[in-house]
Amino acid sequence: IAALAGEEEFAALRDAPGIFKQAAVYNPSDPRAFLRKVQKDIAALAGEEEFAGLRDTPGIFKQAAVHSPSDPRAFLRKAKAGTPDSGRYPIRPKL
């Protein structure tokens, strides 16, 4: 875990050290691939117009990429809508 966190490639994720533990525990065969996908998804989601209203809460993109790696967009749509199964209050974009 410490080795992953120390790699320069993943420096942008160091503000959330739990990501490295999750990568190592749930993706032991290739934790680096998981971390690369997380970084790629964060960048892609933050750049998508559909989620422009969430850019003032950038941590939500990281949360979506880490906790819903198979479909982070669905995670964000549920969070925006505040659906009962999202487990969160609705996130309202700034107008």
VOBA-1610 file (N, C-alpha, C; in pm, whole numbers, padded with zeros to 5 digits, always signed):
BEGIN
Ile+00084-00119+00000Ile+00000+00000+00000Ile+00088+00125+00000Ala+00188+00126+00085Ala+00279+00241+00092Ala+00353+00259-00040Ala+00390+00148-00103Ala+00462+00157-00231Ala+00373+00220-00337Leu+00246+00180-00340Leu+00153+00239-00437Leu+00137+00389-00412Ala+00116+00425-00288Ala+00095+00565-00253Ala+00219+00648-00284Gly+00335+00586-00281Gly+00458+00658-00307Gly+00491+00675-00454Glu+00420+00604-00540Glu+00449+00614-00683Glu+00400+00746-00738Glu+00487+00812-00810Glu+00456+00945-00865Glu+00334+00941-00957Glu+00315+00833-01026Glu+00201+00818-01118Glu+00068+00842-01047Phe+00063+00810-00918Phe-00062+00819-00842Phe-00062+00933-00740Ala+00025+01029-00758Ala+00038+01141-00664Ala-00094+01216-00647Ala-00173+01227-00752Ala-00299+01302-00744Ala-00401+01235-00653Leu-00379+01109-00619Leu-00474+01036-00534Leu-00432+01035-00387Arg-00321+01094-00356Arg-00268+01087-00219Arg-00355+01158-00116Asp-00443+01247-00160Asp-00529+01316-00065Asp-00639+01224-00012Ala-00650+01106-00070Ala-00748+01006-00025Ala-00675+00872-00009Pro-00598+00855+00099Pro-00515+00736+00115Pro-00591+00604+00117Gly-00719+00607+00148Gly-00798+00485+00149Gly-00810+00420+00012Ile-00792+00499-00091Ile-00799+00446-00228Ile-00690+00341-00249Phe-00573+00364-00192Phe-00463+00271-00211Phe-00490+00138-00140Lys-00551+00146-00022Lys-00588+00024+00049Lys-00694-00051-00029Gln-00794+00022-00080Gln-00900-00042-00157Gln-00842-00109-00282Ala-00750-00042-00348Ala-00688-00098-00467Ala-00615-00228-00434Ala-00541-00229-00324Ala-00463-00346-00286Ala-00551-00462-00238Val-00655-00430-00162Val-00739-00535-00104Val-00836-00594-00207Tyr-00901-00509-00285Tyr-01004-00556-00377Tyr-00955-00586-00518Asn-00831-00546-00546Asn-00773-00572-00678Asn-00628-00619-00661Pro-00609-00727-00584Pro-00472-00767-00552Pro-00389-00810-00673Ser-00453-00857-00778Ser-00376-00901-00894Ser-00318-00785-00973Asp-00385-00668-00970Asp-00335-00552-01044Asp-00391-00423-00986Pro-00344-00385-00868Pro-00395-00262-00807Pro-00363-00137-00889Arg-00254-00139-00961Arg-00219-00024-01044Arg-00320-00001-01156Ala-00370-00108-01214Ala-00472-00095-01319Ala-00597-00029-01262Phe-00635-00068-01141Phe-00751-00006-01076Phe-00727+00143-01056Leu-00610+00179-01005Leu-00578+00320-00980Leu-00573+00401-01110Arg-00520+00340-01214Arg-00517+00410-01345Arg-00658+00434-01395Lys-00745+00335-01379Lys-00884+00350-01423Lys-00953+00459-01340Val-00929+00462-01212Val-00987+00566-01126Val-00945+00704-01177Gln-00817+00722-01204Gln-00769+00852-01252Gln-00832+00887-01386Lys-00840+00790-01474Lys-00899+00813-01606Lys-01046+00851-01593Asp-01118+00778-01508Asp-01261+00804-01490Asp-01285+00941-01427Ile-01205+00979-01329Ile-01221+01110-01265Ile-01208+01221-01370Ala-01105+01211-01451Ala-01083+01314-01553Ala-01197+01317-01655Ala-01241+01200-01698Ala-01348+01194-01797Ala-01479+01248-01741Leu-01515+01206-01621Leu-01641+01249-01560Leu-01642+01399-01537Ala-01533+01452-01488Ala-01526+01595-01459Ala-01537+01679-01586Gly-01500+01621-01698Gly-01506+01693-01824Gly-01637+01679-01899Glu-01725+01592-01853Glu-01851+01568-01923Glu-01953+01676-01888Glu-02017+01728-01990Glu-02115+01835-01973Glu-02231+01792-01882Glu-02270+01667-01890Glu-02380+01617-01807Glu-02356+01642-01659Phe-02230+01641-01619Phe-02196+01655-01478Phe-02129+01789-01446Ala-02145+01886-01533Ala-02084+02018-01514Ala-02127+02082-01383Gly-02252+02060-01343Gly-02303+02117-01219Gly-02241+02059-01094Leu-02165+01952-01108Leu-02101+01889-00993Leu-01955+01929-00979Arg-01906+02010-01070Arg-01764+02045-01069Arg-01722+02123-00945Asp-01818+02186-00878Asp-01783+02258-00755Asp-01766+02163-00637Thr-01797+02035-00657Thr-01772+01932-00556Thr-01691+01820-00622Pro-01564+01847-00653Pro-01483+01752-00730Pro-01464+01616-00664Gly-01477+01611-00533Gly-01462+01483-00465Gly-01566+01380-00506Ile-01678+01426-00556Ile-01784+01334-00598Ile-01738+01249-00716Phe-01652+01304-00801Phe-01602+01227-00915Phe-01511+01114-00868Lys-01430+01145-00769Lys-01343+01042-00712Lys-01425+00935-00643Gln-01527+00977-00571Gln-01613+00881-00502Gln-01681+00789-00603Ala-01731+00844-00711Ala-01797+00765-00814Ala-01700+00665-00877Ala-01580+00711-00909Ala-01481+00626-00974Ala-01435+00512-00884Val-01423+00539-00755Val-01372+00439-00661Val-01482+00343-00617His-01598+00395-00583His-01702+00313-00522His-01800+00252-00622Ser-01793+00297-00745Ser-01879+00240-00849Ser-01799+00228-00979Pro-01691+00151-00975Pro-01602+00146-01091Pro-01666+00088-01217Ser-01767+00005-01201Ser-01830-00053-01320Ser-01921+00046-01391Asp-01977+00143-01318Asp-02064+00242-01380Asp-02066+00372-01298Pro-01958+00447-01301Pro-01953+00570-01222Pro-02056+00674-01266Arg-02094+00672-01392Arg-02195+00768-01441Arg-02330+00743-01376Ala-02367+00618-01360Ala-02493+00586-01292Ala-02489+00634-01148Phe-02376+00618-01083Phe-02358+00667-00946Phe-02384+00817-00940Leu-02325+00892-01033Leu-02342+01038-01034Leu-02485+01077-01067Arg-02547+01006-01157Arg-02688+01037-01190Arg-02778+01014-01069Lys-02755+00907-00997Lys-02834+00881-00876Lys-02807+00987-00770Ala-02682+01024-00756Ala-02648+01126-00657Ala-02714+01259-00691Lys-02713+01295-00819Lys-02776+01420-00863Lys-02926+01417-00838Ala-02986+01303-00864Ala-03131+01290-00851Ala-03174+01268-00707Gly-03082+01220-00623Gly-03117+01191-00485Gly-03212+01073-00474Thr-03192+00974-00559Thr-03278+00857-00557Thr-03261+00783-00425Pro-03365+00713-00382Pro-03358+00645-00253Pro-03239+00550-00238Asp-03200+00484-00347Asp-03090+00390-00334Asp-02954+00457-00347Ser-02950+00587-00365Ser-02820+00655-00374Ser-02757+00666-00235Gly-02840+00661-00131Gly-02788+00672+00004Gly-02746+00813+00040Arg-02781+00910-00042Arg-02739+01048-00020Arg-02854+01142-00045Tyr-02838+01260+00007Tyr-02931+01366-00029Tyr-02899+01409-00171Pro-02992+01466-00238Pro-02965+01510-00375Pro-02854+01614-00378Ile-02773+01604-00479Ile-02672+01706-00502Ile-02731+01801-00603Arg-02744+01923-00563Arg-02805+02022-00649Arg-02696+02105-00717Pro-02695+02106-00849Pro-02595+02189-00917Pro-02619+02336-00889Lys-02512+02413-00887Lys-02524+02557-00870Lys-02581+02616-00998Leu-02668+02713-00982Leu-02725+02778-01100Leu-02655+02908-01130
//
